[in-house]
């Protein structure tokens, strides 16, 4: 786990760059995006796109086009966005570190840059993508029912030892 993070940080120092578009940034380097997200304490949206000309399950996700959508563009402002071309040397290494899943792939990383709170290689329609971006915009994964029930239990709780 820590080795993968260290490798990504080392890779970012030598590969990649960023594009700016009217104040919004799309990073082409995972490492630069990771540092920007950590500094801003914002969640990170990672878009792993197939290389141009590569046959994949779906077409590449055009982040610039998403920024032009009024609702989705506004939601993207809550994220640091890394758009990774897996056809580059840096992109290939990042894709491997994410488990070499089917492309294109969307991953949301929490604001602390420690956990993948959402990931999919499925095609997301506009409404589904909007729901994902809305759900994770705080940078915290919604608590599962199991986790919530664990918080309610006090340490040492034993139903057989209850006093009435």
LUMLUMMAR-101495 format. One record per residue (C-alpha): x, y, z; residue in three letters. Coordinates in nm, 4 decimals. Example, Ala and Ser with C-alpha at 12.3 -4.5 7.8 and 13.67 -1.06 7.14 Angstrom:
REC        x        y        z res
REC   1.2300  -0.4500   0.7800 ala
REC   1.3670  -0.1060   0.7140 ser
END
This chain:
REC        x        y        z res
REC   0.0000   0.0000   0.0000 unk
REC   0.2643   0.2517   0.1061 unk
REC   0.5022   0.1305  -0.1640 unk
REC   0.2395   0.2030  -0.4308 unk
REC   0.1914   0.5550  -0.2985 unk
REC   0.5660   0.6160  -0.2909 unk
REC   0.5973   0.4914  -0.6489 unk
REC   0.3196   0.7241  -0.7621 unk
REC   0.4879   1.0182  -0.5940 unk
REC   0.8194   0.9354  -0.7600 unk
REC   0.6521   0.8951  -1.0981 unk
REC   0.4807   1.2294  -1.0735 unk
REC   0.8092   1.4076  -1.0235 unk
REC   0.9279   1.2981  -1.3653 unk
REC   0.6104   1.2672  -1.5767 unk
REC   0.2944   1.4597  -1.6470 unk
REC   0.1719   1.8132  -1.6378 unk
REC  -0.1481   2.0051  -1.5955 unk
REC  -0.3898   2.2010  -1.8042 unk
REC  -0.5841   2.4989  -1.6821 unk
REC  -0.9269   2.5935  -1.8038 unk
REC  -1.0831   2.9136  -1.6671 unk
REC  -0.9473   2.8552  -1.3181 unk
REC  -1.0348   2.4850  -1.3071 unk
REC  -0.7496   2.2418  -1.3292 unk
REC  -0.7343   1.9041  -1.4963 unk
REC  -0.4132   1.7359  -1.3977 unk
REC  -0.2512   1.4884  -1.6329 unk
REC  -0.0199   1.3713  -1.3548 unk
REC  -0.1725   1.1655  -1.0767 unk
REC   0.0990   1.2754  -0.8344 unk
REC   0.0480   1.6463  -0.8985 unk
REC  -0.3274   1.6033  -0.8568 unk
REC  -0.2732   1.4052  -0.5358 unk
REC  -0.0568   1.6819  -0.3886 unk
REC  -0.3034   1.9528  -0.4959 unk
REC  -0.5939   1.7604  -0.3415 unk
REC  -0.4006   1.7023  -0.0188 unk
REC  -0.3055   2.0708   0.0042 unk
REC  -0.6638   2.1827  -0.0639 unk
REC  -0.8134   1.9025   0.1497 unk
REC  -1.0555   1.8221  -0.1306 unk
REC  -1.1589   1.4881  -0.2756 unk
REC  -0.9928   1.3746  -0.5938 unk
REC  -1.1659   1.2472  -0.9069 unk
REC  -0.9404   1.0208  -1.1101 unk
REC  -1.0428   0.9441  -1.4671 unk
REC  -0.8370   0.6670  -1.6270 unk
REC  -0.8927   0.6835  -2.0021 unk
REC  -0.7807   0.4297  -2.2610 unk
REC  -0.5034   0.5297  -2.4978 unk
REC  -0.6138   0.6844  -2.8264 unk
REC  -0.6791   0.4033  -3.0720 unk
REC  -0.7006   0.1386  -2.7979 unk
REC  -1.0041  -0.0849  -2.8141 unk
REC  -1.1805  -0.0798  -2.4781 unk
REC  -1.5227  -0.1426  -2.3302 unk
REC  -1.6182   0.2231  -2.3606 unk
REC  -1.5172   0.5517  -2.5129 unk
REC  -1.2821   0.7834  -2.3257 unk
REC  -1.4428   1.0221  -2.0777 unk
REC  -1.4047   1.3829  -2.1924 unk
REC  -1.3632   1.5855  -1.8732 unk
REC  -1.3600   1.9146  -2.0661 unk
REC  -1.7030   1.8327  -2.2104 unk
REC  -1.8275   1.7484  -1.8601 unk
REC  -1.7080   2.0878  -1.7367 unk
REC  -1.9339   2.2545  -1.9971 unk
REC  -2.2420   2.0812  -1.8508 unk
REC  -2.3883   2.3356  -1.6072 unk
REC  -2.4688   2.0937  -1.3225 unk
REC  -2.1789   1.8504  -1.3575 unk
REC  -1.9312   2.1323  -1.4210 unk
REC  -2.0342   2.2952  -1.0941 unk
REC  -1.9917   1.9655  -0.9078 unk
REC  -1.6471   1.9105  -1.0620 unk
REC  -1.5411   2.2344  -0.8937 unk
REC  -1.5532   2.0485  -0.5614 unk
REC  -1.2916   1.7984  -0.6813 unk
REC  -0.9306   1.7977  -0.7884 unk
REC  -0.9522   1.6184  -1.1231 unk
REC  -0.6819   1.3916  -1.2621 unk
REC  -0.7455   1.2863  -1.6213 unk
REC  -0.4935   1.0114  -1.6921 unk
REC  -0.4141   0.8889  -2.0435 unk
REC  -0.3136   0.5258  -1.9963 unk
REC  -0.1293   0.5351  -2.3274 unk
REC   0.1554   0.7359  -2.1723 unk
REC   0.4317   0.5828  -1.9615 unk
REC   0.3012   0.7572  -1.6493 unk
REC  -0.0569   0.6561  -1.7312 unk
REC   0.0391   0.2900  -1.7737 unk
REC   0.2032   0.2836  -1.4312 unk
REC  -0.0926   0.4578  -1.2663 unk
REC  -0.3318   0.2141  -1.4356 unk
REC  -0.1302  -0.0800  -1.3031 unk
REC  -0.1313   0.0654  -0.9520 unk
REC  -0.5094   0.1007  -0.9667 unk
REC  -0.5339  -0.2693  -1.0443 unk
REC  -0.5412  -0.2619  -1.4264 unk
REC  -0.9203  -0.2686  -1.4392 unk
REC  -1.1265  -0.2139  -1.7529 unk
REC  -1.1132   0.1320  -1.9059 unk
REC  -1.2372   0.3962  -1.8843 unk
REC  -1.2389   0.3952  -1.5039 unk
REC  -1.3616   0.6544  -1.2550 unk
REC  -1.2252   0.6645  -0.9003 unk
REC  -1.3103   0.9069  -0.6199 unk
REC  -1.0499   0.9396  -0.3458 unk
REC  -1.1437   1.0902  -0.0097 unk
REC  -1.0297   1.4365   0.1004 unk
REC  -0.7577   1.2856   0.3223 unk
REC  -0.6139   1.1063   0.0154 unk
REC  -0.6224   0.7712   0.1946 unk
REC  -0.9218   0.5760   0.0617 unk
REC  -1.0953   0.5094  -0.2646 unk
REC  -1.4537   0.5868  -0.1667 unk
REC  -1.5956   0.5078  -0.5097 unk
REC  -1.4706   0.3282  -0.8191 unk
REC  -1.6246   0.1878  -1.1340 unk
REC  -1.5483   0.0916  -1.4908 unk
REC  -1.9175   0.0920  -1.5815 unk
REC  -2.0544   0.3513  -1.8199 unk
REC  -2.2230   0.6218  -1.6141 unk
REC  -2.5081   0.8148  -1.7667 unk
REC  -2.5293   1.1857  -1.6872 unk
REC  -2.7710   1.1358  -1.3949 unk
REC  -2.5627   0.8567  -1.2396 unk
REC  -2.2435   1.0620  -1.2674 unk
REC  -2.4202   1.3606  -1.1137 unk
REC  -2.5333   1.1405  -0.8218 unk
REC  -2.1804   1.0077  -0.7680 unk
REC  -2.0293   1.3572  -0.7720 unk
REC  -2.2980   1.4843  -0.5340 unk
REC  -2.2617   1.1913  -0.2939 unk
REC  -1.8848   1.2155  -0.2538 unk
REC  -1.8306   1.5930  -0.2870 unk
REC  -1.7606   1.6249   0.0869 unk
REC  -1.4696   1.3847   0.0474 unk
REC  -1.6110   1.1376   0.2969 unk
REC  -1.7696   0.8036   0.2151 unk
REC  -2.1289   0.7720   0.3317 unk
REC  -2.1428   0.5481   0.6345 unk
REC  -2.2687   0.1974   0.5701 unk
REC  -2.5412   0.0442   0.7844 unk
REC  -2.2873  -0.2013   0.9264 unk
REC  -2.0452   0.0762   1.0256 unk
REC  -2.3272   0.2774   1.1809 unk
REC  -2.4419  -0.0192   1.3883 unk
REC  -2.0842  -0.0775   1.5073 unk
REC  -2.0647   0.2814   1.6321 unk
REC  -2.3816   0.2345   1.8333 unk
REC  -2.2386  -0.0600   2.0203 unk
REC  -2.0337   0.0398   2.3203 unk
REC  -1.7097  -0.1482   2.3849 unk
REC  -1.7693  -0.4560   2.5937 unk
REC  -2.1391  -0.4670   2.5149 unk
REC  -2.2829  -0.8090   2.5872 unk
REC  -2.6564  -0.8700   2.5510 unk
REC  -2.6373  -1.1513   2.8088 unk
REC  -2.4794  -0.9208   3.0705 unk
REC  -2.7348  -0.6393   3.0461 unk
REC  -2.8731  -0.5115   3.3712 unk
REC  -3.2387  -0.4219   3.3782 unk
END
